[in-house]
Amino acid sequence: MANRSDMSHTKWMCKYHIVFTPKYRRKGIYNQYKESIRDILKQLCNYKGVEIIEGHLMPDHIHMLVSIPPKMSVSSFMGYLKGKSALMIFDKHANLKYKYGNRHFWAEGYYVSTVGLNEATIRKYIQEQENHDIALDKLSVKEYENPFKG
């Protein structure tokens, strides 16, 4: 239990695996946007005292393993993170307003699961997610040949 954190009268270890996507699952998280979105998410987590243990930005979704203090609910943290980050992303990259419209960068909802003592397994999953997605893309690409070609 060396990974516990302390508040004045509380010892806690509240870790969550969170996945969320851009609106319409558009592949918008790449190149200059990837670094910018990463910095914005880090900054917002730091403001709320949330530790990012592991994170990975894929072109169409984000995986985060975070430690959220027990005084804050996951839903209130996600509302804050997605709401403020959308505003900051649109302020920094004004051209995205035309693509996403009305200041809605993130899709509604998110996936969350608690991380008990299997943190290493989830860390490995997040780290290997990109390689897994690339392998699946390669498998799903079909080579079409002309069946009438002799």
C-alpha positions in Angstrom: 0.0 0.0 0.0 2.9 2.3 -0.6 0.9 4.1 -3.4 -1.5 5.7 -0.9 -2.0 9.5 -0.7 -2.7 11.6 2.3 -5.1 14.4 3.2 -5.4 15.8 6.7 -7.4 12.9 8.2 -7.6 10.5 5.3 -5.4 8.0 3.6 -6.6 7.1 0.1 -5.8 5.3 -3.1 -8.5 6.1 -5.7 -7.4 5.3 -9.2 -9.5 5.3 -12.3 -9.1 4.2 -15.9 -10.9 6.8 -18.0 -11.5 6.8 -21.8 -13.2 9.6 -23.7 -13.6 10.7 -27.3 -13.9 13.8 -29.5 -17.4 14.5 -30.9 -18.4 12.1 -33.7 -15.2 10.2 -32.9 -13.3 12.4 -35.3 -9.7 11.8 -35.7 -8.6 15.2 -34.5 -5.9 14.4 -31.9 -2.7 14.4 -33.9 0.3 16.5 -34.9 0.2 20.0 -33.2 -3.2 19.3 -31.6 -1.9 16.2 -29.8 0.8 18.2 -27.9 -1.6 21.1 -27.2 -4.4 18.8 -25.9 -1.9 16.9 -23.8 -0.6 20.1 -22.2 -4.1 21.4 -21.6 -5.2 18.1 -19.9 -2.1 18.1 -17.7 -2.7 21.7 -16.7 -6.3 21.1 -15.8 -5.5 17.9 -13.8 -2.8 19.8 -11.9 -5.3 22.6 -11.0 -7.6 20.0 -9.4 -4.9 18.0 -7.7 -5.5 15.0 -9.9 -2.4 12.9 -10.7 -2.1 11.5 -14.2 -0.3 8.1 -13.7 -0.5 7.1 -17.3 -2.0 8.6 -20.4 -2.1 8.1 -24.1 -3.6 10.2 -26.8 -4.9 8.2 -29.8 -6.1 10.0 -32.9 -9.8 9.4 -31.9 -9.8 8.8 -28.2 -7.9 9.4 -24.9 -6.9 6.8 -22.3 -6.0 8.1 -18.8 -5.0 6.3 -15.6 -5.6 9.0 -13.0 -5.6 9.3 -9.2 -8.6 11.5 -8.1 -8.9 12.6 -4.5 -11.9 11.2 -2.7 -13.3 14.6 -2.0 -14.1 14.9 -5.8 -16.4 12.6 -7.7 -15.4 11.2 -11.0 -18.4 12.7 -12.8 -17.6 16.2 -11.5 -14.0 15.9 -12.5 -14.9 14.7 -16.0 -17.4 17.5 -16.4 -14.7 20.0 -15.4 -12.0 18.3 -17.5 -14.0 18.0 -20.7 -15.8 21.4 -20.4 -12.7 23.5 -19.6 -10.4 21.7 -22.0 -12.9 22.2 -24.9 -13.0 26.0 -24.2 -9.2 26.1 -24.0 -8.7 24.0 -27.2 -11.1 26.3 -29.1 -9.3 29.4 -27.7 -6.0 28.0 -28.8 -7.1 26.5 -32.1 -9.9 28.8 -33.4 -10.1 26.9 -36.7 -11.6 23.8 -34.9 -14.8 25.8 -34.2 -15.9 25.3 -37.7 -15.4 21.6 -37.6 -17.0 20.9 -34.2 -19.3 23.9 -33.9 -20.8 25.5 -30.8 -17.8 24.8 -28.6 -18.5 21.0 -28.3 -15.2 19.3 -28.8 -15.8 16.1 -26.7 -18.5 13.5 -27.2 -21.1 13.1 -24.5 -20.1 10.5 -21.9 -17.0 8.6 -21.0 -15.9 5.2 -19.9 -14.5 4.8 -16.4 -13.5 1.8 -14.3 -11.9 1.6 -10.9 -8.4 0.3 -10.6 -7.9 -1.9 -7.6 -4.5 -3.5 -7.2 -4.2 -4.4 -10.9 -2.7 -1.1 -11.8 0.2 -2.7 -13.7 -2.1 -4.5 -16.0 -4.1 -1.4 -16.9 -0.8 0.6 -17.3 0.4 -2.0 -19.8 -2.9 -2.0 -21.6 -2.8 1.8 -22.0 0.8 1.7 -23.2 0.2 -1.1 -25.8 -3.2 0.3 -27.0 -1.6 2.2 -30.0 0.3 -0.9 -31.2 -2.9 -3.0 -30.8 -5.0 -0.5 -32.8 -2.3 -0.4 -35.6 -2.3 -4.2 -35.8 -6.1 -4.3 -36.0 -6.0 -1.7 -38.8 -3.5 -3.8 -40.7 -5.7 -6.9 -40.3 -8.9 -5.1 -41.4 -7.4 -3.7 -44.6 -8.4 -6.0 -47.4 -6.3 -6.3 -50.6 -8.7 -6.5 -53.5 -7.6 -8.2 -56.7 -9.4 -8.3 -59.9 -11.1 -11.8 -60.0 -11.2 -11.7 -63.8 -7.5 -11.1 -64.2 -5.8 -14.1 -65.6 
